[in-house]
């Protein structure tokens, strides 16, 4: 139903502002439903999370189980990730791409940083003046393929090589290809056990840390399928 109002121009503007404000507040209240979150020392804040029940989540071919520890003074994260992915293709898969997003912040000549500096989203001179070591990165320490029904310590080592399919930038390491010892059959499940260490940049583009502030985004390896 279209919105209209009669009366003076000032009155119409006030009424329109009230309607818009009401819509925005209502929209915020819908989005701001409380959910359960894990706090410090295992404390748990509770709330109504029924709207986020598994029955309403979209179907997915992948899942992650992550254990990680943050060392704030060093801006360092160490973690272990168990990744499961089911092959939806009509052929076996012998290699999968792996996103290593934090490497986009490793120096000024990565593909993302180069574009950000050129587009003036990032002031490199200011960044260097304010922070002696502003950069961040992520390294894979160990990656093995496990049988789908086995989560023990054994596993077959995978190969890892950096790829740059978009621009061929040899200085960019934000995407890698994981070679699998055992190809994943059609509808089969891939299980990767990955140990990694990450160094967070200072706050840049929705991720980073400084002093006691941390916005930890793009921080773990993600399968690119």
Backbone as CSV, one residue per row, in Angstrom:
resi,resn,N_x,N_y,N_z,CA_x,CA_y,CA_z,C_x,C_y,C_z
1,UNK,0.848,-1.185,0.000,0.000,0.000,0.000,0.881,1.232,0.000
2,UNK,0.740,2.160,-0.942,1.601,3.343,-0.989,1.345,4.250,0.188
3,UNK,2.401,4.930,0.650,2.301,5.854,1.773,2.068,7.260,1.250
4,UNK,1.130,7.997,1.869,0.901,9.403,1.505,0.440,10.141,2.736
5,UNK,0.646,11.442,2.752,0.152,12.265,3.866,-0.167,13.647,3.320
6,UNK,-1.197,14.254,3.910,-1.620,15.591,3.493,-1.209,16.595,4.549
7,UNK,-1.281,17.883,4.195,-0.947,18.930,5.143,0.223,19.740,4.646
8,UNK,0.769,20.562,5.546,1.878,21.433,5.172,3.117,20.629,4.862
9,UNK,4.082,21.255,4.155,5.340,20.585,3.829,6.085,20.170,5.069
10,UNK,6.158,21.030,6.077,6.880,20.715,7.309,6.241,19.540,8.027
11,UNK,4.868,19.551,8.050,4.181,18.453,8.725,4.420,17.133,8.006
12,UNK,4.378,17.167,6.662,4.617,15.954,5.899,6.017,15.408,6.158
13,UNK,7.008,16.313,6.233,8.374,15.871,6.471,8.514,15.251,7.849
14,UNK,7.875,15.870,8.885,7.953,15.316,10.237,7.315,13.932,10.291
15,UNK,6.157,13.784,9.615,5.468,12.508,9.621,6.273,11.455,8.886
16,UNK,6.847,11.841,7.772,7.667,10.894,7.008,8.857,10.436,7.822
17,UNK,9.513,11.407,8.540,10.649,11.032,9.373,10.233,10.060,10.462
18,UNK,9.039,10.273,11.048,8.564,9.386,12.106,8.334,7.981,11.584
19,UNK,7.752,7.894,10.377,7.494,6.583,9.792,8.800,5.856,9.507
20,UNK,9.772,6.562,8.905,11.057,5.956,8.586,11.770,5.507,9.852
21,UNK,11.739,6.374,10.891,12.377,6.015,12.164,11.748,4.768,12.761
22,UNK,10.410,4.704,12.706,9.733,3.532,13.232,10.086,2.266,12.493
23,UNK,10.187,2.357,11.173,10.573,1.192,10.376,11.974,0.725,10.715
24,UNK,12.909,1.678,10.870,14.288,1.329,11.189,14.394,0.684,12.560
25,UNK,13.679,1.239,13.545,13.713,0.670,14.891,13.138,-0.743,14.881
26,UNK,12.018,-0.910,14.165,11.424,-2.237,14.082,12.347,-3.234,13.418
27,UNK,13.031,-2.794,12.344,13.979,-3.663,11.650,15.118,-4.053,12.561
28,UNK,15.643,-3.088,13.351,16.728,-3.375,14.286,16.299,-4.371,15.337
29,UNK,15.053,-4.222,15.840,14.578,-5.140,16.869,14.463,-6.558,16.325
30,UNK,14.072,-6.705,15.059,14.003,-8.031,14.463,15.383,-8.655,14.385
31,UNK,16.383,-7.852,13.980,17.733,-8.367,13.847,18.415,-8.599,15.184
32,UNK,18.002,-7.876,16.205,18.723,-7.879,17.475,18.173,-8.897,18.467
33,UNK,17.568,-9.981,18.006,17.091,-11.004,18.917,18.262,-11.610,19.663
34,UNK,18.162,-11.809,20.975,19.291,-12.336,21.741,19.600,-13.779,21.380
35,UNK,20.890,-14.120,21.420,21.324,-15.490,21.181,22.315,-15.873,22.266
36,UNK,22.591,-17.140,22.378,23.537,-17.628,23.384,24.954,-17.475,22.863
37,UNK,25.837,-16.935,23.692,27.224,-16.731,23.295,28.145,-17.212,24.399
38,UNK,29.355,-17.604,24.019,30.344,-18.061,24.987,31.160,-16.871,25.457
39,UNK,31.272,-16.664,26.743,32.011,-15.540,27.284,33.319,-15.960,27.915
40,UNK,33.922,-15.095,28.730,35.198,-15.377,29.360,35.058,-16.487,30.390
41,UNK,36.121,-17.292,30.513,36.219,-18.349,31.515,35.012,-19.286,31.460
42,UNK,34.513,-19.520,30.237,33.432,-20.477,30.076,32.065,-19.952,30.456
43,UNK,31.962,-18.675,30.886,30.660,-18.126,31.227,29.800,-18.088,29.985
44,UNK,28.489,-18.228,30.155,27.588,-18.290,29.008,26.432,-17.334,29.202
45,UNK,26.291,-16.406,28.251,25.143,-15.511,28.258,24.021,-16.185,27.486
46,UNK,22.839,-16.263,28.069,21.754,-17.004,27.443,20.714,-16.061,26.882
47,UNK,19.921,-16.573,25.963,18.854,-15.787,25.363,18.034,-16.681,24.458
48,UNK,17.144,-16.077,23.708,16.264,-16.814,22.829,16.971,-17.067,21.503
49,UNK,17.453,-18.273,21.321,18.126,-18.636,20.072,17.301,-19.631,19.263
50,UNK,16.020,-19.758,19.597,15.193,-20.755,18.912,15.075,-20.474,17.429
51,UNK,15.172,-19.194,17.051,15.046,-18.846,15.633,16.230,-19.338,14.822
52,UNK,17.305,-19.733,15.511,18.511,-20.181,14.813,18.663,-21.689,14.872
53,UNK,17.583,-22.407,15.085,17.638,-23.860,15.217,18.093,-24.525,13.935
54,UNK,18.689,-25.732,14.040,19.224,-26.437,12.869,18.203,-26.654,11.766
55,UNK,16.919,-26.817,12.130,15.902,-27.097,11.118,15.750,-25.945,10.132
56,UNK,16.131,-24.734,10.528,15.943,-23.572,9.676,17.233,-23.142,8.974
57,UNK,18.347,-23.821,9.248,19.592,-23.479,8.585,19.622,-24.080,7.193
58,UNK,20.208,-23.371,6.225,20.275,-23.921,4.867,21.200,-25.128,4.812
59,UNK,20.948,-26.000,3.862,21.800,-27.171,3.681,23.197,-26.726,3.257
60,UNK,24.216,-27.444,3.717,25.594,-27.107,3.377,26.392,-28.375,3.140
61,UNK,27.457,-28.256,2.346,28.313,-29.402,2.073,29.548,-29.412,2.958
62,UNK,29.675,-28.450,3.872,30.905,-28.363,4.651,30.632,-28.015,6.103
63,UNK,31.571,-28.410,6.979,31.479,-28.068,8.394,32.889,-27.917,8.949
64,UNK,33.005,-27.140,10.036,34.298,-26.868,10.651,34.206,-27.117,12.153
65,UNK,35.230,-27.757,12.695,35.386,-27.837,14.150,36.757,-27.259,14.463
66,UNK,36.787,-26.186,15.244,38.020,-25.430,15.437,38.332,-25.285,16.923
67,UNK,39.583,-25.510,17.264,40.119,-25.182,18.583,41.218,-24.144,18.364
68,UNK,41.120,-23.015,19.034,42.087,-21.945,18.793,42.353,-21.176,20.067
69,UNK,43.540,-20.591,20.144,43.937,-19.790,21.296,44.571,-18.496,20.805
70,UNK,44.150,-17.394,21.388,44.668,-16.077,21.030,45.672,-15.601,22.075
71,UNK,46.843,-15.160,21.592,47.839,-14.504,22.443,47.769,-13.005,22.129
72,UNK,47.040,-12.222,22.927,46.781,-10.821,22.570,48.041,-9.984,22.397
73,UNK,49.022,-10.138,23.283,50.213,-9.292,23.214,50.965,-9.481,21.897
74,UNK,50.940,-10.697,21.376,51.644,-10.998,20.130,50.731,-10.888,18.910
75,UNK,49.433,-10.662,19.131,48.431,-10.676,18.052,48.488,-12.008,17.289
76,UNK,48.647,-13.084,18.025,48.854,-14.387,17.402,47.743,-15.361,17.761
77,UNK,47.304,-16.110,16.760,46.323,-17.170,16.936,46.954,-18.503,16.543
78,UNK,46.790,-19.497,17.392,47.189,-20.854,17.032,45.947,-21.724,17.076
79,UNK,45.781,-22.539,16.051,44.566,-23.322,16.014,44.718,-24.650,15.307
80,UNK,43.733,-25.502,15.537,43.615,-26.790,14.849,42.184,-26.895,14.343
81,UNK,42.060,-27.273,13.099,40.777,-27.251,12.403,40.500,-28.622,11.802
82,UNK,39.309,-29.130,12.047,38.853,-30.343,11.385,37.763,-29.933,10.399
83,UNK,38.077,-30.052,9.131,37.183,-29.638,8.054,36.566,-30.862,7.395
84,UNK,35.237,-30.847,7.258,34.535,-31.901,6.530,33.806,-31.276,5.345
85,UNK,33.957,-31.908,4.193,33.301,-31.418,2.972,32.810,-32.597,2.157
86,UNK,31.550,-32.515,1.701,30.980,-33.576,0.875,30.998,-33.140,-0.587
87,UNK,31.465,-34.004,-1.447,31.638,-33.697,-2.859,30.293,-33.733,-3.596
88,UNK,29.794,-32.570,-4.074,28.517,-32.553,-4.788,28.683,-32.703,-6.305
89,UNK,29.918,-32.794,-6.783,30.168,-32.849,-8.219,29.854,-34.239,-8.777
90,UNK,29.844,-34.332,-10.110,29.570,-35.613,-10.767,30.849,-36.344,-11.138
91,UNK,31.965,-35.965,-10.498,33.250,-36.623,-10.737,34.089,-36.541,-9.462
92,UNK,35.086,-37.405,-9.374,35.962,-37.395,-8.200,36.815,-36.123,-8.183
93,UNK,37.180,-35.680,-6.987,37.966,-34.458,-6.793,39.324,-34.824,-6.199
94,UNK,40.403,-34.388,-6.872,41.758,-34.729,-6.421,42.478,-33.560,-5.770
95,UNK,41.904,-32.358,-5.842,42.511,-31.169,-5.229,41.414,-30.169,-4.919
96,UNK,41.591,-29.408,-3.838,40.602,-28.400,-3.453,41.320,-27.087,-3.149
97,UNK,40.675,-25.938,-3.443,41.268,-24.649,-3.092,41.043,-24.329,-1.615
98,UNK,41.987,-23.608,-1.044,41.913,-23.232,0.368,42.198,-21.736,0.489
99,UNK,41.219,-20.988,1.008,41.397,-19.556,1.212,42.223,-19.299,2.479
100,UNK,43.230,-18.462,2.351,44.070,-18.027,3.475,44.010,-16.504,3.514
101,UNK,42.856,-15.995,3.908,42.556,-14.576,3.747,43.527,-13.647,4.463
102,UNK,44.036,-14.056,5.625,44.926,-13.153,6.366,46.191,-12.814,5.580
103,UNK,46.580,-13.652,4.632,47.766,-13.346,3.833,47.546,-12.145,2.913
104,UNK,46.309,-11.734,2.732,46.049,-10.509,1.963,46.606,-9.282,2.675
105,UNK,46.845,-9.404,3.994,47.348,-8.283,4.794,48.829,-8.443,5.139
106,UNK,49.553,-9.288,4.391,50.931,-9.609,4.783,51.958,-8.569,4.324
107,UNK,51.669,-7.807,3.297,52.571,-6.739,2.834,51.820,-5.884,1.817
108,UNK,52.469,-4.815,1.358,51.765,-3.856,0.499,51.622,-4.305,-0.945
109,UNK,52.219,-5.438,-1.326,52.151,-5.871,-2.717,51.241,-7.079,-2.941
110,UNK,50.445,-7.441,-1.957,49.431,-8.461,-2.217,48.363,-7.853,-3.124
111,UNK,47.578,-8.700,-3.740,46.558,-8.202,-4.666,45.570,-7.284,-3.955
112,UNK,45.108,-7.686,-2.767,44.119,-6.870,-2.066,44.726,-5.557,-1.589
113,UNK,45.909,-5.627,-0.954,46.528,-4.407,-0.435,46.900,-3.446,-1.565
114,UNK,47.381,-3.984,-2.684,47.700,-3.119,-3.801,46.484,-2.346,-4.276
115,UNK,45.354,-3.029,-4.379,44.122,-2.348,-4.778,43.636,-1.370,-3.733
116,UNK,43.793,-1.734,-2.448,43.341,-0.853,-1.374,44.173,0.421,-1.315
117,UNK,45.478,0.300,-1.523,46.346,1.478,-1.513,46.064,2.354,-2.724
118,UNK,45.912,1.738,-3.885,45.628,2.493,-5.096,44.266,3.181,-5.005
119,UNK,43.286,2.486,-4.418,41.954,3.071,-4.257,41.824,3.968,-3.045
120,UNK,42.931,4.154,-2.308,42.976,5.020,-1.124,42.059,4.543,-0.002
121,UNK,41.797,3.237,0.032,41.080,2.688,1.187,42.024,2.543,2.362
122,UNK,43.322,2.378,2.066,44.344,2.229,3.094,45.429,3.262,2.836
123,UNK,45.774,4.033,3.883,46.854,5.015,3.815,48.121,4.340,4.337
124,UNK,48.972,3.890,3.424,50.151,3.124,3.815,51.105,3.947,4.669
125,UNK,51.314,5.221,4.334,52.211,6.072,5.111,51.708,6.229,6.546
126,UNK,50.425,6.462,6.702,49.844,6.609,8.040,49.926,5.305,8.811
127,UNK,49.661,4.198,8.104,49.724,2.892,8.746,51.127,2.619,9.276
128,UNK,52.134,2.952,8.502,53.525,2.716,8.899,53.951,3.636,10.032
129,UNK,53.431,4.852,10.050,53.783,5.792,11.129,53.178,5.369,12.455
130,UNK,51.957,4.866,12.411,51.243,4.541,13.648,51.646,3.184,14.221
131,UNK,52.105,2.266,13.359,52.381,0.906,13.809,53.704,0.423,13.233
132,UNK,54.586,-0.021,14.109,55.881,-0.510,13.656,55.739,-1.792,12.837
133,UNK,54.796,-2.658,13.240,54.569,-3.914,12.534,53.064,-4.080,12.316
134,UNK,52.536,-3.526,11.217,51.083,-3.553,11.021,50.553,-4.818,10.359
135,UNK,51.429,-5.685,9.828,50.992,-6.737,8.924,50.460,-7.974,9.644
136,UNK,49.711,-8.763,8.887,49.178,-10.023,9.382,49.342,-11.110,8.339
137,UNK,49.301,-12.350,8.776,49.458,-13.476,7.847,48.977,-14.745,8.509
138,UNK,48.945,-15.820,7.724,48.566,-17.133,8.232,49.459,-18.177,7.573
139,UNK,49.889,-19.156,8.351,50.737,-20.232,7.844,50.133,-21.581,8.226
140,UNK,50.161,-22.500,7.280,49.728,-23.872,7.542,50.922,-24.654,8.070
141,UNK,50.808,-25.168,9.284,51.890,-25.943,9.879,51.785,-27.426,9.536
142,UNK,50.566,-27.895,9.356,50.350,-29.327,9.077,48.973,-29.488,8.457
143,UNK,48.893,-30.299,7.399,47.593,-30.603,6.802,47.602,-32.052,6.327
144,UNK,46.667,-32.835,6.845,46.573,-34.250,6.483,45.132,-34.578,6.119
145,UNK,44.979,-35.586,5.276,43.659,-36.099,4.914,43.379,-37.333,5.733
146,UNK,42.224,-37.338,6.380,41.826,-38.483,7.200,40.715,-39.268,6.504
147,UNK,40.592,-40.561,6.843,39.403,-41.296,6.395,38.150,-40.644,6.977
148,UNK,37.060,-40.695,6.232,35.834,-40.019,6.661,35.322,-40.527,8.001
149,UNK,35.623,-41.782,8.349,35.107,-42.356,9.598,36.164,-42.441,10.686
150,UNK,37.302,-41.709,10.525,38.397,-41.828,11.486,38.916,-40.448,11.844
151,UNK,38.916,-40.117,13.155,39.442,-38.849,13.622,40.662,-39.057,14.509
152,UNK,41.372,-40.148,14.343,42.557,-40.424,15.144,43.730,-39.556,14.725
153,UNK,44.919,-39.885,15.237,46.110,-39.085,14.964,46.723,-39.372,13.594
154,UNK,46.385,-40.520,12.988,46.968,-40.873,11.702,46.274,-40.111,10.576
155,UNK,47.008,-39.918,9.500,46.459,-39.256,8.329,47.528,-39.172,7.262
156,UNK,47.112,-38.988,6.009,48.052,-38.902,4.903,48.355,-37.439,4.608
157,UNK,49.634,-37.033,4.582,49.974,-35.630,4.329,49.498,-35.172,2.952
158,UNK,49.011,-33.951,2.899,48.573,-33.334,1.647,49.656,-32.391,1.133
159,UNK,49.653,-32.150,-0.151,50.529,-31.121,-0.718,49.809,-29.773,-0.681
160,UNK,50.589,-28.707,-0.694,50.015,-27.356,-0.643,50.843,-26.443,-1.534
161,UNK,50.178,-25.776,-2.458,50.873,-24.806,-3.303,49.999,-23.577,-3.473
162,UNK,50.642,-22.415,-3.515,49.901,-21.166,-3.671,49.573,-20.943,-5.142
163,UNK,48.367,-20.446,-5.395,47.910,-20.195,-6.755,47.342,-18.780,-6.848
164,UNK,47.401,-18.194,-8.040,46.906,-16.841,-8.287,46.108,-16.838,-9.593
165,UNK,44.918,-17.455,-9.592,44.169,-17.608,-10.848,43.632,-16.303,-11.415
166,UNK,43.469,-15.280,-10.583,42.857,-14.042,-11.061,43.840,-13.114,-11.757
167,UNK,45.013,-12.906,-11.153,45.929,-11.905,-11.714,47.371,-12.397,-11.855
168,UNK,47.663,-13.626,-11.435,49.012,-14.151,-11.574,50.047,-13.469,-10.698
169,UNK,49.614,-12.778,-9.642,50.536,-12.060,-8.759,51.332,-13.060,-7.917
170,UNK,52.628,-13.234,-8.177,53.409,-14.233,-7.434,53.631,-13.855,-5.975
171,UNK,53.346,-12.601,-5.617,53.544,-12.141,-4.244,52.281,-12.301,-3.392
172,UNK,51.228,-12.839,-3.994,49.969,-13.021,-3.267,49.820,-14.488,-2.860
173,UNK,49.587,-14.700,-1.560,49.450,-16.062,-1.028,48.137,-16.231,-0.264
174,UNK,47.099,-15.610,-0.761,45.803,-15.689,-0.086,44.951,-16.858,-0.582
175,UNK,45.444,-17.610,-1.575,44.727,-18.779,-2.069,45.733,-19.893,-2.335
176,UNK,45.398,-21.090,-1.883,46.273,-22.248,-2.082,45.474,-23.404,-2.651
177,UNK,46.176,-24.337,-3.237,45.553,-25.572,-3.719,46.093,-26.732,-2.895
178,UNK,45.190,-27.517,-2.360,45.545,-28.674,-1.547,45.419,-29.932,-2.401
179,UNK,46.535,-30.599,-2.625,46.520,-31.863,-3.340,46.203,-33.000,-2.397
180,UNK,45.234,-33.836,-2.757,44.743,-34.881,-1.865,45.399,-36.228,-2.168
181,UNK,45.900,-36.921,-1.162,46.460,-38.257,-1.378,45.412,-39.234,-1.913
182,UNK,44.168,-39.048,-1.494,43.071,-39.921,-1.918,41.953,-39.055,-2.501
183,UNK,41.684,-39.136,-3.812,40.595,-38.335,-4.397,39.265,-38.608,-3.691
184,UNK,38.412,-37.577,-3.657,37.108,-37.692,-3.013,36.091,-38.141,-4.061
185,UNK,35.472,-39.276,-3.825,34.512,-39.831,-4.776,33.242,-38.981,-4.832
186,UNK,32.437,-39.202,-5.855,31.140,-38.527,-5.966,30.310,-38.815,-4.721
187,UNK,29.806,-37.748,-4.098,29.027,-37.833,-2.845,29.867,-38.314,-1.664
188,UNK,31.179,-38.448,-1.860,32.056,-38.846,-0.765,32.405,-37.676,0.124
189,UNK,32.973,-37.972,1.283,33.308,-36.939,2.256,34.821,-36.783,2.393
190,UNK,35.265,-35.544,2.347,36.669,-35.199,2.590,36.821,-34.731,4.029
191,UNK,37.840,-35.238,4.713,38.148,-34.786,6.072,39.600,-34.311,6.076
192,UNK,39.790,-33.018,6.369,41.128,-32.445,6.462,41.391,-32.017,7.897
193,UNK,42.546,-32.386,8.399,43.001,-31.990,9.737,44.120,-30.968,9.524
194,UNK,43.874,-29.727,9.935,44.788,-28.617,9.630,45.239,-27.934,10.914
195,UNK,46.543,-27.829,11.106,47.101,-27.015,12.186,47.675,-25.749,11.563
196,UNK,47.408,-24.607,12.199,47.826,-23.344,11.606,48.207,-22.336,12.679
197,UNK,48.988,-21.345,12.288,49.304,-20.205,13.138,48.987,-18.950,12.345
198,UNK,48.353,-17.993,12.988,47.951,-16.755,12.325,48.429,-15.557,13.133
199,UNK,48.894,-14.555,12.434,49.291,-13.296,13.057,48.330,-12.231,12.552
200,UNK,47.574,-11.630,13.467,46.570,-10.648,13.068,47.222,-9.315,12.720
201,UNK,46.730,-8.626,11.684,47.219,-7.285,11.411,46.638,-6.305,12.416
202,UNK,47.089,-5.073,12.366,46.356,-4.026,13.070,45.004,-3.897,12.374
203,UNK,44.014,-3.273,12.994,42.682,-3.262,12.376,42.677,-2.683,10.962
204,UNK,42.392,-3.549,9.997,42.283,-3.175,8.590,41.111,-3.955,8.011
205,UNK,40.154,-3.261,7.425,39.089,-3.912,6.656,38.437,-5.067,7.399
206,UNK,37.845,-4.803,8.533,37.029,-5.759,9.284,37.805,-6.866,9.965
207,UNK,39.108,-6.705,10.123,39.841,-7.686,10.917,41.094,-7.043,11.494
208,UNK,41.571,-7.583,12.629,42.809,-7.086,13.221,42.694,-6.839,14.707
209,UNK,43.823,-6.466,15.305,43.850,-6.212,16.738,44.903,-5.198,17.104
210,UNK,44.664,-4.492,18.198,45.626,-3.556,18.749,45.294,-3.366,20.224
211,UNK,46.324,-3.377,21.079,46.132,-3.247,22.533,45.158,-4.330,23.012
212,UNK,44.019,-3.919,23.592,43.061,-4.906,24.088,41.824,-5.004,23.195
213,UNK,41.917,-4.499,21.962,40.803,-4.561,21.017,41.129,-5.567,19.912
214,UNK,40.193,-6.498,19.660,40.388,-7.482,18.596,39.087,-7.690,17.833
215,UNK,39.165,-7.493,16.529,38.066,-7.823,15.625,38.594,-8.955,14.745
216,UNK,38.275,-10.183,15.130,38.926,-11.348,14.523,38.034,-11.897,13.410
217,UNK,38.337,-11.498,12.182,37.623,-11.980,11.009,38.598,-12.558,9.998
218,UNK,38.102,-13.416,9.125,38.923,-14.021,8.058,40.148,-14.751,8.628
219,UNK,40.016,-15.395,9.771,41.213,-15.814,10.509,41.588,-17.284,10.360
220,UNK,40.703,-18.126,9.830,41.047,-19.546,9.729,40.978,-19.987,8.274
221,UNK,41.667,-21.081,7.913,41.618,-21.575,6.532,40.189,-22.003,6.153
222,UNK,39.756,-21.635,4.953,38.404,-21.952,4.496,38.482,-22.609,3.122
223,UNK,37.773,-23.715,2.991,37.732,-24.395,1.711,37.002,-23.526,0.689
224,UNK,37.482,-23.486,-0.530,36.927,-22.582,-1.543,36.038,-23.281,-2.537
225,UNK,35.112,-24.087,-2.067,34.191,-24.791,-2.964,32.760,-24.608,-2.497
